[in-house]
Amino acid sequence: MEQSFDQLTYEAAFTQLEQLLSRLERDDLPLEEALALYEQGATLAALCSKRLEEAELRVRQWQANGETKSFEQWQEQ
């Protein structure tokens, strides 16, 4: 079963990944189903990573000269 996850938000992909991992943790899955779920999980994990990288890029663009500040240095001015 081929699924496209490209349109999912980070939150939706992460939720699906959690549900998928919960299913994988059961011991009663047939091998083929477990492999298919593993493949879907790897795709979802990569998508989550991509969404986080995109968010980091957006934050860097907002900061002067692309410099990042540690979270402790962020303060409202």
PQR file with spaces between the fields and no chain letter, atoms N, CA, C, O and H, PARSE charges and radii, in Angstrom:
ATOM       1  N    MET     1       0.848   -1.177    0.000 -0.4000 1.5000
ATOM       2  CA   MET     1       0.000    0.000    0.000 -0.0000 2.0000
ATOM       3  C    MET     1       0.891    1.236    0.000  0.5500 1.7000
ATOM       4  O    MET     1       1.627    1.479    0.957 -0.5500 1.4000
ATOM       5  N    GLU     2       0.823    2.002   -1.058 -0.4000 1.5000
ATOM       6  CA   GLU     2       1.642    3.202   -1.234 -0.0000 2.0000
ATOM       7  C    GLU     2       0.871    4.408   -0.705  0.5500 1.7000
ATOM       8  O    GLU     2      -0.253    4.657   -1.142 -0.5500 1.4000
ATOM       9  H    GLU     2       0.226    1.804   -1.835  0.4000 1.0000
ATOM      10  N    GLN     3       1.452    5.155    0.221 -0.4000 1.5000
ATOM      11  CA   GLN     3       0.798    6.328    0.773 -0.0000 2.0000
ATOM      12  C    GLN     3       1.679    7.543    0.524  0.5500 1.7000
ATOM      13  O    GLN     3       2.907    7.454    0.535 -0.5500 1.4000
ATOM      14  H    GLN     3       2.365    4.953    0.575  0.4000 1.0000
ATOM      15  N    SER     4       1.024    8.684    0.299 -0.4000 1.5000
ATOM      16  CA   SER     4       1.753    9.929    0.151 -0.0000 2.0000
ATOM      17  C    SER     4       1.538   10.758    1.411  0.5500 1.7000
ATOM      18  O    SER     4       0.404   11.057    1.787 -0.5500 1.4000
ATOM      19  H    SER     4       0.027    8.756    0.290  0.4000 1.0000
ATOM      20  N    PHE     5       2.635   11.121    2.052 -0.4000 1.5000
ATOM      21  CA   PHE     5       2.567   11.885    3.286 -0.0000 2.0000
ATOM      22  C    PHE     5       2.974   13.342    3.079  0.5500 1.7000
ATOM      23  O    PHE     5       3.002   14.112    4.039 -0.5500 1.4000
ATOM      24  H    PHE     5       3.555   10.878    1.746  0.4000 1.0000
ATOM      25  N    ASP     6       3.290   13.735    1.841 -0.4000 1.5000
ATOM      26  CA   ASP     6       3.865   15.050    1.553 -0.0000 2.0000
ATOM      27  C    ASP     6       3.017   16.220    2.042  0.5500 1.7000
ATOM      28  O    ASP     6       3.558   17.272    2.383 -0.5500 1.4000
ATOM      29  H    ASP     6       3.267   13.109    1.061  0.4000 1.0000
ATOM      30  N    GLN     7       1.714   16.053    2.079 -0.4000 1.5000
ATOM      31  CA   GLN     7       0.833   17.165    2.444 -0.0000 2.0000
ATOM      32  C    GLN     7       0.571   17.263    3.942  0.5500 1.7000
ATOM      33  O    GLN     7      -0.128   18.173    4.387 -0.5500 1.4000
ATOM      34  H    GLN     7       1.275   15.198    1.802  0.4000 1.0000
ATOM      35  N    LEU     8       1.120   16.346    4.719 -0.4000 1.5000
ATOM      36  CA   LEU     8       0.873   16.355    6.155 -0.0000 2.0000
ATOM      37  C    LEU     8       1.646   17.462    6.854  0.5500 1.7000
ATOM      38  O    LEU     8       2.776   17.777    6.479 -0.5500 1.4000
ATOM      39  H    LEU     8       1.688   15.607    4.357  0.4000 1.0000
ATOM      40  N    THR     9       1.031   18.045    7.868 -0.4000 1.5000
ATOM      41  CA   THR     9       1.752   18.968    8.737 -0.0000 2.0000
ATOM      42  C    THR     9       2.652   18.156    9.657  0.5500 1.7000
ATOM      43  O    THR     9       2.538   16.932    9.731 -0.5500 1.4000
ATOM      44  H    THR     9       0.114   17.789    8.172  0.4000 1.0000
ATOM      45  N    TYR    10       3.534   18.836   10.347 -0.4000 1.5000
ATOM      46  CA   TYR    10       4.399   18.149   11.314 -0.0000 2.0000
ATOM      47  C    TYR    10       3.555   17.422   12.354  0.5500 1.7000
ATOM      48  O    TYR    10       3.801   16.256   12.664 -0.5500 1.4000
ATOM      49  H    TYR    10       3.627   19.830   10.288  0.4000 1.0000
ATOM      50  N    GLU    11       2.559   18.122   12.887 -0.4000 1.5000
ATOM      51  CA   GLU    11       1.737   17.545   13.945 -0.0000 2.0000
ATOM      52  C    GLU    11       0.991   16.304   13.473  0.5500 1.7000
ATOM      53  O    GLU    11       0.927   15.309   14.195 -0.5500 1.4000
ATOM      54  H    GLU    11       2.359   19.069   12.635  0.4000 1.0000
ATOM      55  N    ALA    12       0.432   16.353   12.276 -0.4000 1.5000
ATOM      56  CA   ALA    12      -0.297   15.206   11.735 -0.0000 2.0000
ATOM      57  C    ALA    12       0.646   14.034   11.477  0.5500 1.7000
ATOM      58  O    ALA    12       0.311   12.886   11.770 -0.5500 1.4000
ATOM      59  H    ALA    12       0.484   17.161   11.690  0.4000 1.0000
ATOM      60  N    ALA    13       1.812   14.321   10.933 -0.4000 1.5000
ATOM      61  CA   ALA    13       2.791   13.261   10.658 -0.0000 2.0000
ATOM      62  C    ALA    13       3.281   12.636   11.958  0.5500 1.7000
ATOM      63  O    ALA    13       3.432   11.417   12.047 -0.5500 1.4000
ATOM      64  H    ALA    13       2.084   15.253   10.695  0.4000 1.0000
ATOM      65  N    PHE    14       3.526   13.467   12.963 -0.4000 1.5000
ATOM      66  CA   PHE    14       4.010   12.956   14.250 -0.0000 2.0000
ATOM      67  C    PHE    14       2.948   12.088   14.923  0.5500 1.7000
ATOM      68  O    PHE    14       3.266   11.051   15.507 -0.5500 1.4000
ATOM      69  H    PHE    14       3.403   14.457   12.891  0.4000 1.0000
ATOM      70  N    THR    15       1.693   12.514   14.839 -0.4000 1.5000
ATOM      71  CA   THR    15       0.597   11.726   15.407 -0.0000 2.0000
ATOM      72  C    THR    15       0.498   10.373   14.717  0.5500 1.7000
ATOM      73  O    THR    15       0.349    9.344   15.376 -0.5500 1.4000
ATOM      74  H    THR    15       1.435   13.356   14.365  0.4000 1.0000
ATOM      75  N    GLN    16       0.581   10.376   13.394 -0.4000 1.5000
ATOM      76  CA   GLN    16       0.532    9.117   12.652 -0.0000 2.0000
ATOM      77  C    GLN    16       1.727    8.226   13.005  0.5500 1.7000
ATOM      78  O    GLN    16       1.590    7.008   13.116 -0.5500 1.4000
ATOM      79  H    GLN    16       0.702   11.212   12.859  0.4000 1.0000
ATOM      80  N    LEU    17       2.885    8.840   13.177 -0.4000 1.5000
ATOM      81  CA   LEU    17       4.081    8.083   13.546 -0.0000 2.0000
ATOM      82  C    LEU    17       3.901    7.430   14.917  0.5500 1.7000
ATOM      83  O    LEU    17       4.256    6.266   15.100 -0.5500 1.4000
ATOM      84  H    LEU    17       2.996    9.830   13.086  0.4000 1.0000
ATOM      85  N    GLU    18       3.356    8.171   15.873 -0.4000 1.5000
ATOM      86  CA   GLU    18       3.113    7.604   17.201 -0.0000 2.0000
ATOM      87  C    GLU    18       2.149    6.420   17.129  0.5500 1.7000
ATOM      88  O    GLU    18       2.373    5.394   17.772 -0.5500 1.4000
ATOM      89  H    GLU    18       3.068    9.117   15.724  0.4000 1.0000
ATOM      90  N    GLN    19       1.080    6.563   16.350 -0.4000 1.5000
ATOM      91  CA   GLN    19       0.108    5.483   16.211 -0.0000 2.0000
ATOM      92  C    GLN    19       0.743    4.260   15.551  0.5500 1.7000
ATOM      93  O    GLN    19       0.495    3.122   15.950 -0.5500 1.4000
ATOM      94  H    GLN    19       0.898    7.396   15.828  0.4000 1.0000
ATOM      95  N    LEU    20       1.549    4.512   14.556 -0.4000 1.5000
ATOM      96  CA   LEU    20       2.224    3.435   13.849 -0.0000 2.0000
ATOM      97  C    LEU    20       3.193    2.700   14.777  0.5500 1.7000
ATOM      98  O    LEU    20       3.259    1.471   14.762 -0.5500 1.4000
ATOM      99  H    LEU    20       1.750    5.437   14.232  0.4000 1.0000
ATOM     100  N    LEU    21       3.937    3.448   15.578 -0.4000 1.5000
ATOM     101  CA   LEU    21       4.884    2.830   16.509 -0.0000 2.0000
ATOM     102  C    LEU    21       4.154    1.988   17.547  0.5500 1.7000
ATOM     103  O    LEU    21       4.636    0.928   17.949 -0.5500 1.4000
ATOM     104  H    LEU    21       3.883    4.447   15.590  0.4000 1.0000
ATOM     105  N    SER    22       3.008    2.458   17.972 -0.4000 1.5000
ATOM     106  CA   SER    22       2.196    1.701   18.918 -0.0000 2.0000
ATOM     107  C    SER    22       1.790    0.349   18.317  0.5500 1.7000
ATOM     108  O    SER    22       1.830   -0.676   18.997 -0.5500 1.4000
ATOM     109  H    SER    22       2.617    3.319   17.646  0.4000 1.0000
ATOM     110  N    ARG    23       1.404    0.359   17.053 -0.4000 1.5000
ATOM     111  CA   ARG    23       1.050   -0.892   16.372 -0.0000 2.0000
ATOM     112  C    ARG    23       2.261   -1.801   16.229  0.5500 1.7000
ATOM     113  O    ARG    23       2.144   -3.016   16.388 -0.5500 1.4000
ATOM     114  H    ARG    23       1.372    1.192   16.500  0.4000 1.0000
ATOM     115  N    LEU    24       3.425   -1.225   15.931 -0.4000 1.5000
ATOM     116  CA   LEU    24       4.639   -2.031   15.764 -0.0000 2.0000
ATOM     117  C    LEU    24       5.094   -2.679   17.070  0.5500 1.7000
ATOM     118  O    LEU    24       5.719   -3.739   17.050 -0.5500 1.4000
ATOM     119  H    LEU    24       3.519   -0.238   15.802  0.4000 1.0000
ATOM     120  N    GLU    25       4.791   -2.059   18.185 -0.4000 1.5000
ATOM     121  CA   GLU    25       5.226   -2.585   19.472 -0.0000 2.0000
ATOM     122  C    GLU    25       4.489   -3.858   19.863  0.5500 1.7000
ATOM     123  O    GLU    25       4.929   -4.580   20.757 -0.5500 1.4000
ATOM     124  H    GLU    25       4.284   -1.197   18.201  0.4000 1.0000
ATOM     125  N    ARG    26       3.386   -4.134   19.210 -0.4000 1.5000
ATOM     126  CA   ARG    26       2.663   -5.381   19.482 -0.0000 2.0000
ATOM     127  C    ARG    26       3.454   -6.548   18.881  0.5500 1.7000
ATOM     128  O    ARG    26       4.086   -6.411   17.833 -0.5500 1.4000
ATOM     129  H    ARG    26       3.028   -3.547   18.484  0.4000 1.0000
ATOM     130  N    ASP    27       3.410   -7.649   19.536 -0.4000 1.5000
ATOM     131  CA   ASP    27       4.166   -8.819   19.088 -0.0000 2.0000
ATOM     132  C    ASP    27       3.419   -9.678   18.077  0.5500 1.7000
ATOM     133  O    ASP    27       4.001  -10.604   17.511 -0.5500 1.4000
ATOM     134  H    ASP    27       2.897   -7.760   20.387  0.4000 1.0000
ATOM     135  N    ASP    28       2.154   -9.395   17.839 -0.4000 1.5000
ATOM     136  CA   ASP    28       1.345  -10.309   17.037 -0.0000 2.0000
ATOM     137  C    ASP    28       1.189   -9.908   15.572  0.5500 1.7000
ATOM     138  O    ASP    28       0.286  -10.404   14.898 -0.5500 1.4000
ATOM     139  H    ASP    28       1.681   -8.643   18.299  0.4000 1.0000
ATOM     140  N    LEU    29       2.032   -9.037   15.072 -0.4000 1.5000
ATOM     141  CA   LEU    29       1.936   -8.620   13.670 -0.0000 2.0000
ATOM     142  C    LEU    29       2.644   -9.615   12.755  0.5500 1.7000
ATOM     143  O    LEU    29       3.728  -10.101   13.078 -0.5500 1.4000
ATOM     144  H    LEU    29       2.766   -8.634   15.619  0.4000 1.0000
ATOM     145  N    PRO    30       2.036   -9.911   11.630 -0.5600 1.5000
ATOM     146  CA   PRO    30       2.745  -10.725   10.629  0.2800 2.0000
ATOM     147  C    PRO    30       3.958   -9.942   10.103  0.5500 1.7000
ATOM     148  O    PRO    30       3.962   -8.711   10.093 -0.5500 1.4000
ATOM     149  N    LEU    31       4.959  -10.665    9.676 -0.4000 1.5000
ATOM     150  CA   LEU    31       6.209  -10.049    9.231 -0.0000 2.0000
ATOM     151  C    LEU    31       5.984   -9.014    8.137  0.5500 1.7000
ATOM     152  O    LEU    31       6.520   -7.909    8.220 -0.5500 1.4000
ATOM     153  H    LEU    31       4.956  -11.665    9.684  0.4000 1.0000
ATOM     154  N    GLU    32       5.206   -9.347    7.119 -0.4000 1.5000
ATOM     155  CA   GLU    32       4.990   -8.426    5.999 -0.0000 2.0000
ATOM     156  C    GLU    32       4.316   -7.129    6.469  0.5500 1.7000
ATOM     157  O    GLU    32       4.673   -6.044    6.009 -0.5500 1.4000
ATOM     158  H    GLU    32       4.770  -10.245    7.051  0.4000 1.0000
ATOM     159  N    GLU    33       3.357   -7.240    7.370 -0.4000 1.5000
ATOM     160  CA   GLU    33       2.692   -6.038    7.885 -0.0000 2.0000
ATOM     161  C    GLU    33       3.663   -5.206    8.712  0.5500 1.7000
ATOM     162  O    GLU    33       3.668   -3.979    8.615 -0.5500 1.4000
ATOM     163  H    GLU    33       3.068   -8.121    7.743  0.4000 1.0000
ATOM     164  N    ALA    34       4.481   -5.863    9.521 -0.4000 1.5000
ATOM     165  CA   ALA    34       5.470   -5.146   10.326 -0.0000 2.0000
ATOM     166  C    ALA    34       6.461   -4.406    9.434  0.5500 1.7000
ATOM     167  O    ALA    34       6.827   -3.266    9.723 -0.5500 1.4000
ATOM     168  H    ALA    34       4.478   -6.860    9.600  0.4000 1.0000
ATOM     169  N    LEU    35       6.894   -5.046    8.358 -0.4000 1.5000
ATOM     170  CA   LEU    35       7.824   -4.396    7.430 -0.0000 2.0000
ATOM     171  C    LEU    35       7.186   -3.192    6.749  0.5500 1.7000
ATOM     172  O    LEU    35       7.823   -2.150    6.598 -0.5500 1.4000
ATOM     173  H    LEU    35       6.597   -5.971    8.123  0.4000 1.0000
ATOM     174  N    ALA    36       5.931   -3.333    6.340 -0.4000 1.5000
ATOM     175  CA   ALA    36       5.230   -2.222    5.698 -0.0000 2.0000
ATOM     176  C    ALA    36       5.075   -1.056    6.669  0.5500 1.7000
ATOM     177  O    ALA    36       5.253    0.101    6.289 -0.5500 1.4000
ATOM     178  H    ALA    36       5.413   -4.180    6.463  0.4000 1.0000
ATOM     179  N    LEU    37       4.745   -1.360    7.921 -0.4000 1.5000
ATOM     180  CA   LEU    37       4.608   -0.302    8.928 -0.0000 2.0000
ATOM     181  C    LEU    37       5.951    0.365    9.203  0.5500 1.7000
ATOM     182  O    LEU    37       6.025    1.580    9.388 -0.5500 1.4000
ATOM     183  H    LEU    37       4.601   -2.300    8.230  0.4000 1.0000
ATOM     184  N    TYR    38       7.013   -0.440    9.227 -0.4000 1.5000
ATOM     185  CA   TYR    38       8.353    0.115    9.433 -0.0000 2.0000
ATOM     186  C    TYR    38       8.709    1.094    8.315  0.5500 1.7000
ATOM     187  O    TYR    38       9.236    2.176    8.575 -0.5500 1.4000
ATOM     188  H    TYR    38       6.954   -1.427    9.076  0.4000 1.0000
ATOM     189  N    GLU    39       8.423    0.714    7.087 -0.4000 1.5000
ATOM     190  CA   GLU    39       8.709    1.592    5.943 -0.0000 2.0000
ATOM     191  C    GLU    39       7.914    2.893    6.040  0.5500 1.7000
ATOM     192  O    GLU    39       8.446    3.974    5.787 -0.5500 1.4000
ATOM     193  H    GLU    39       7.995   -0.165    6.876  0.4000 1.0000
ATOM     194  N    GLN    40       6.649    2.782    6.406 -0.4000 1.5000
ATOM     195  CA   GLN    40       5.828    3.986    6.567 -0.0000 2.0000
ATOM     196  C    GLN    40       6.383    4.856    7.694  0.5500 1.7000
ATOM     197  O    GLN    40       6.422    6.081    7.585 -0.5500 1.4000
ATOM     198  H    GLN    40       6.217    1.903    6.611  0.4000 1.0000
ATOM     199  N    GLY    41       6.809    4.208    8.774 -0.4000 1.5000
ATOM     200  CA   GLY    41       7.383    4.944    9.898 -0.0000 2.0000
ATOM     201  C    GLY    41       8.643    5.686    9.514  0.5500 1.7000
ATOM     202  O    GLY    41       8.845    6.828    9.928 -0.5500 1.4000
ATOM     203  H    GLY    41       6.777    3.212    8.863  0.4000 1.0000
ATOM     204  N    ALA    42       9.494    5.048    8.725 -0.4000 1.5000
ATOM     205  CA   ALA    42      10.722    5.707    8.273 -0.0000 2.0000
ATOM     206  C    ALA    42      10.392    6.923    7.414  0.5500 1.7000
ATOM     207  O    ALA    42      11.048    7.960    7.517 -0.5500 1.4000
ATOM     208  H    ALA    42       9.330    4.121    8.389  0.4000 1.0000
ATOM     209  N    THR    43       9.379    6.793    6.573 -0.4000 1.5000
ATOM     210  CA   THR    43       8.954    7.921    5.736 -0.0000 2.0000
ATOM     211  C    THR    43       8.396    9.052    6.596  0.5500 1.7000
ATOM     212  O    THR    43       8.709   10.222    6.372 -0.5500 1.4000
ATOM     213  H    THR    43       8.847    5.951    6.489  0.4000 1.0000
ATOM     214  N    LEU    44       7.577    8.704    7.571 -0.4000 1.5000
ATOM     215  CA   LEU    44       7.007    9.723    8.461 -0.0000 2.0000
ATOM     216  C    LEU    44       8.086   10.401    9.299  0.5500 1.7000
ATOM     217  O    LEU    44       8.044   11.615    9.499 -0.5500 1.4000
ATOM     218  H    LEU    44       7.322    7.755    7.754  0.4000 1.0000
ATOM     219  N    ALA    45       9.049    9.626    9.790 -0.4000 1.5000
ATOM     220  CA   ALA    45      10.146   10.204   10.579 -0.0000 2.0000
ATOM     221  C    ALA    45      10.957   11.183    9.730  0.5500 1.7000
ATOM     222  O    ALA    45      11.345   12.249   10.207 -0.5500 1.4000
ATOM     223  H    ALA    45       9.083    8.640    9.628  0.4000 1.0000
ATOM     224  N    ALA    46      11.209   10.821    8.482 -0.4000 1.5000
ATOM     225  CA   ALA    46      11.947   11.719    7.582 -0.0000 2.0000
ATOM     226  C    ALA    46      11.146   12.988    7.316  0.5500 1.7000
ATOM     227  O    ALA    46      11.713   14.079    7.247 -0.5500 1.4000
ATOM     228  H    ALA    46      10.894    9.954    8.095  0.4000 1.0000
ATOM     229  N    LEU    47       9.843   12.852    7.168 -0.4000 1.5000
ATOM     230  CA   LEU    47       8.998   14.024    6.943 -0.0000 2.0000
ATOM     231  C    LEU    47       9.008   14.940    8.165  0.5500 1.7000
ATOM     232  O    LEU    47       9.097   16.160    8.025 -0.5500 1.4000
ATOM     233  H    LEU    47       9.383   11.966    7.223  0.4000 1.0000
ATOM     234  N    CYS    48       8.917   14.360    9.354 -0.4000 1.5000
ATOM     235  CA   CYS    48       8.967   15.173   10.573 -0.0000 2.0000
ATOM     236  C    CYS    48      10.292   15.928   10.659  0.5500 1.7000
ATOM     237  O    CYS    48      10.321   17.111   10.998 -0.5500 1.4000
ATOM     238  H    CYS    48       8.844   13.369    9.467  0.4000 1.0000
ATOM     239  N    SER    49      11.377   15.240   10.350 -0.4000 1.5000
ATOM     240  CA   SER    49      12.691   15.876   10.366 -0.0000 2.0000
ATOM     241  C    SER    49      12.751   17.020    9.356  0.5500 1.7000
ATOM     242  O    SER    49      13.287   18.089    9.649 -0.5500 1.4000
ATOM     243  H    SER    49      11.353   14.279   10.075  0.4000 1.0000
ATOM     244  N    LYS    50      12.204   16.789    8.180 -0.4000 1.5000
ATOM     245  CA   LYS    50      12.188   17.826    7.139 -0.0000 2.0000
ATOM     246  C    LYS    50      11.386   19.040    7.599  0.5500 1.7000
ATOM     247  O    LYS    50      11.816   20.178    7.412 -0.5500 1.4000
ATOM     248  H    LYS    50      11.769   15.921    7.942  0.4000 1.0000
ATOM     249  N    ARG    51      10.220   18.799    8.201 -0.4000 1.5000
ATOM     250  CA   ARG    51       9.383   19.914    8.677 -0.0000 2.0000
ATOM     251  C    ARG    51      10.108   20.718    9.759  0.5500 1.7000
ATOM     252  O    ARG    51      10.011   21.945    9.788 -0.5500 1.4000
ATOM     253  H    ARG    51       9.870   17.875    8.352  0.4000 1.0000
ATOM     254  N    LEU    52      10.828   20.037   10.641 -0.4000 1.5000
ATOM     255  CA   LEU    52      11.582   20.740   11.684 -0.0000 2.0000
ATOM     256  C    LEU    52      12.726   21.556   11.086  0.5500 1.7000
ATOM     257  O    LEU    52      12.992   22.673   11.531 -0.5500 1.4000
ATOM     258  H    LEU    52      10.907   19.040   10.617  0.4000 1.0000
ATOM     259  N    GLU    53      13.397   21.006   10.087 -0.4000 1.5000
ATOM     260  CA   GLU    53      14.477   21.738    9.420 -0.0000 2.0000
ATOM     261  C    GLU    53      13.929   22.977    8.719  0.5500 1.7000
ATOM     262  O    GLU    53      14.559   24.034    8.745 -0.5500 1.4000
ATOM     263  H    GLU    53      13.182   20.099    9.725  0.4000 1.0000
ATOM     264  N    GLU    54      12.762   22.853    8.095 -0.4000 1.5000
ATOM     265  CA   GLU    54      12.131   23.998    7.443 -0.0000 2.0000
ATOM     266  C    GLU    54      11.789   25.086    8.466  0.5500 1.7000
ATOM     267  O    GLU    54      11.968   26.275    8.203 -0.5500 1.4000
ATOM     268  H    GLU    54      12.250   21.994    8.074  0.4000 1.0000
ATOM     269  N    ALA    55      11.300   24.668    9.623 -0.4000 1.5000
ATOM     270  CA   ALA    55      10.965   25.630   10.677 -0.0000 2.0000
ATOM     271  C    ALA    55      12.229   26.330   11.177  0.5500 1.7000
ATOM     272  O    ALA    55      12.223   27.539   11.409 -0.5500 1.4000
ATOM     273  H    ALA    55      11.155   23.702    9.837  0.4000 1.0000
ATOM     274  N    GLU    56      13.309   25.568   11.339 -0.4000 1.5000
ATOM     275  CA   GLU    56      14.573   26.154   11.785 -0.0000 2.0000
ATOM     276  C    GLU    56      15.075   27.173   10.773  0.5500 1.7000
ATOM     277  O    GLU    56      15.573   28.232   11.157 -0.5500 1.4000
ATOM     278  H    GLU    56      13.314   24.587   11.150  0.4000 1.0000
ATOM     279  N    LEU    57      14.953   26.871    9.490 -0.4000 1.5000
ATOM     280  CA   LEU    57      15.370   27.801    8.450 -0.0000 2.0000
ATOM     281  C    LEU    57      14.572   29.096    8.531  0.5500 1.7000
ATOM     282  O    LEU    57      15.137   30.183    8.405 -0.5500 1.4000
ATOM     283  H    LEU    57      14.549   26.011    9.177  0.4000 1.0000
ATOM     284  N    ARG    58      13.279   28.987    8.739 -0.4000 1.5000
ATOM     285  CA   ARG    58      12.440   30.186    8.863 -0.0000 2.0000
ATOM     286  C    ARG    58      12.873   31.036   10.048  0.5500 1.7000
ATOM     287  O    ARG    58      12.929   32.261    9.944 -0.5500 1.4000
ATOM     288  H    ARG    58      12.821   28.104    8.842  0.4000 1.0000
ATOM     289  N    VAL    59      13.180   30.402   11.171 -0.4000 1.5000
ATOM     290  CA   VAL    59      13.629   31.143   12.357 -0.0000 2.0000
ATOM     291  C    VAL    59      14.953   31.829   12.071  0.5500 1.7000
ATOM     292  O    VAL    59      15.148   32.986   12.444 -0.5500 1.4000
ATOM     293  H    VAL    59      13.134   29.407   11.256  0.4000 1.0000
ATOM     294  N    ARG    60      15.871   31.120   11.407 -0.4000 1.5000
ATOM     295  CA   ARG    60      17.169   31.720   11.076 -0.0000 2.0000
ATOM     296  C    ARG    60      16.998   32.939   10.167  0.5500 1.7000
ATOM     297  O    ARG    60      17.745   33.910   10.284 -0.5500 1.4000
ATOM     298  H    ARG    60      15.713   30.180   11.104  0.4000 1.0000
ATOM     299  N    GLN    61      16.025   32.890    9.271 -0.4000 1.5000
ATOM     300  CA   GLN    61      15.795   34.012    8.376 -0.0000 2.0000
ATOM     301  C    GLN    61      15.284   35.232    9.134  0.5500 1.7000
ATOM     302  O    GLN    61      15.508   36.364    8.704 -0.5500 1.4000
ATOM     303  H    GLN    61      15.418   32.101    9.176  0.4000 1.0000
ATOM     304  N    TRP    62      14.617   35.022   10.230 -0.4000 1.5000
ATOM     305  CA   TRP    62      14.104   36.136   11.024 -0.0000 2.0000
ATOM     306  C    TRP    62      15.201   36.797   11.844  0.5500 1.7000
ATOM     307  O    TRP    62      15.072   37.958   12.230 -0.5500 1.4000
ATOM     308  H    TRP    62      14.435   34.103   10.580  0.4000 1.0000
ATOM     309  N    GLN    63      16.272   36.073   12.113 -0.4000 1.5000
ATOM     310  CA   GLN    63      17.317   36.587   12.978 -0.0000 2.0000
ATOM     311  C    GLN    63      18.356   37.353   12.160  0.5500 1.7000
ATOM     312  O    GLN    63      18.663   36.996   11.023 -0.5500 1.4000
ATOM     313  H    GLN    63      16.377   35.129   11.800  0.4000 1.0000
ATOM     314  N    ALA    64      18.879   38.398   12.758 -0.4000 1.5000
ATOM     315  CA   ALA    64      19.855   39.257   12.083 -0.0000 2.0000
ATOM     316  C    ALA    64      21.092   38.462   11.677  0.5500 1.7000
ATOM     317  O    ALA    64      21.634   37.704   12.481 -0.5500 1.4000
ATOM     318  H    ALA    64      18.630   38.688   13.682  0.4000 1.0000
ATOM     319  N    ASN    65      21.531   38.627   10.458 -0.4000 1.5000
ATOM     320  CA   ASN    65      22.744   38.009    9.929 -0.0000 2.0000
ATOM     321  C    ASN    65      22.750   36.489   10.042  0.5500 1.7000
ATOM     322  O    ASN    65      23.813   35.869   10.011 -0.5500 1.4000
ATOM     323  H    ASN    65      21.090   39.243    9.804  0.4000 1.0000
ATOM     324  N    GLY    66      21.587   35.895   10.173 -0.4000 1.5000
ATOM     325  CA   GLY    66      21.516   34.441   10.269 -0.0000 2.0000
ATOM     326  C    GLY    66      22.072   33.888   11.564  0.5500 1.7000
ATOM     327  O    GLY    66      22.237   32.676   11.705 -0.5500 1.4000
ATOM     328  H    GLY    66      20.723   36.400   10.199  0.4000 1.0000
ATOM     329  N    GLU    67      22.366   34.780   12.525 -0.4000 1.5000
ATOM     330  CA   GLU    67      22.922   34.331   13.800 -0.0000 2.0000
ATOM     331  C    GLU    67      21.809   33.739   14.651  0.5500 1.7000
ATOM     332  O    GLU    67      20.692   34.254   14.690 -0.5500 1.4000
ATOM     333  H    GLU    67      22.232   35.765   12.411  0.4000 1.0000
ATOM     334  N    THR    68      22.129   32.679   15.312 -0.4000 1.5000
ATOM     335  CA   THR    68      21.149   32.093   16.220 -0.0000 2.0000
ATOM     336  C    THR    68      21.499   32.467   17.652  0.5500 1.7000
ATOM     337  O    THR    68      22.655   32.722   17.987 -0.5500 1.4000
ATOM     338  H    THR    68      23.036   32.260   15.280  0.4000 1.0000
ATOM     339  N    LYS    69      20.491   32.491   18.466 -0.4000 1.5000
ATOM     340  CA   LYS    69      20.679   32.764   19.887 -0.0000 2.0000
ATOM     341  C    LYS    69      20.213   31.535   20.649  0.5500 1.7000
ATOM     342  O    LYS    69      19.290   30.836   20.229 -0.5500 1.4000
ATOM     343  H    LYS    69      19.551   32.284   18.194  0.4000 1.0000
ATOM     344  N    SER    70      20.858   31.288   21.760 -0.4000 1.5000
ATOM     345  CA   SER    70      20.385   30.177   22.580 -0.0000 2.0000
ATOM     346  C    SER    70      19.010   30.539   23.124  0.5500 1.7000
ATOM     347  O    SER    70      18.662   31.714   23.234 -0.5500 1.4000
ATOM     348  H    SER    70      21.607   31.855   22.100  0.4000 1.0000
ATOM     349  N    PHE    71      18.246   29.531   23.456 -0.4000 1.5000
ATOM     350  CA   PHE    71      16.877   29.759   23.912 -0.0000 2.0000
ATOM     351  C    PHE    71      16.852   30.672   25.133  0.5500 1.7000
ATOM     352  O    PHE    71      15.931   31.474   25.291 -0.5500 1.4000
ATOM     353  H    PHE    71      18.529   28.576   23.367  0.4000 1.0000
ATOM     354  N    GLU    72      17.843   30.555   25.985 -0.4000 1.5000
ATOM     355  CA   GLU    72      17.893   31.380   27.203 -0.0000 2.0000
ATOM     356  C    GLU    72      18.061   32.869   26.861  0.5500 1.7000
ATOM     357  O    GLU    72      17.688   33.730   27.658 -0.5500 1.4000
ATOM     358  H    GLU    72      18.590   29.904   25.857  0.4000 1.0000
ATOM     359  N    GLN    73      18.620   33.178   25.678 -0.4000 1.5000
ATOM     360  CA   GLN    73      18.850   34.573   25.309 -0.0000 2.0000
ATOM     361  C    GLN    73      17.649   35.213   24.661  0.5500 1.7000
ATOM     362  O    GLN    73      17.651   36.427   24.455 -0.5500 1.4000
ATOM     363  H    GLN    73      18.923   32.480   25.030  0.4000 1.0000
ATOM     364  N    TRP    74      16.623   34.456   24.331 -0.4000 1.5000
ATOM     365  CA   TRP    74      15.450   35.017   23.702 -0.0000 2.0000
ATOM     366  C    TRP    74      14.633   35.751   24.748  0.5500 1.7000
ATOM     367  O    TRP    74      14.221   35.160   25.746 -0.5500 1.4000
ATOM     368  H    TRP    74      16.622   33.470   24.498  0.4000 1.0000
ATOM     369  N    GLN    75      14.396   37.039   24.525 -0.4000 1.5000
ATOM     370  CA   GLN    75      13.577   37.811   25.448 -0.0000 2.0000
ATOM     371  C    GLN    75      12.785   38.823   24.630  0.5500 1.7000
ATOM     372  O    GLN    75      13.240   39.304   23.591 -0.5500 1.4000
ATOM     373  H    GLN    75      14.730   37.519   23.714  0.4000 1.0000
ATOM     374  N    GLU    76      11.610   39.129   25.117 -0.4000 1.5000
ATOM     375  CA   GLU    76      10.841   40.183   24.454 -0.0000 2.0000
ATOM     376  C    GLU    76      11.485   41.514   24.792  0.5500 1.7000
ATOM     377  O    GLU    76      11.917   41.752   25.920 -0.5500 1.4000
ATOM     378  H    GLU    76      11.241   38.738   25.960  0.4000 1.0000
ATOM     379  N    GLN    77      11.537   42.368   23.793 -0.4000 1.5000
ATOM     380  CA   GLN    77      12.145   43.679   24.035 -0.0000 2.0000
ATOM     381  C    GLN    77      11.104   44.751   23.955  0.5500 1.7000
ATOM     382  O    GLN    77      11.416   45.929   24.129 -0.5500 1.4000
ATOM     383  H    GLN    77      11.186   42.174   22.877  0.4000 1.0000
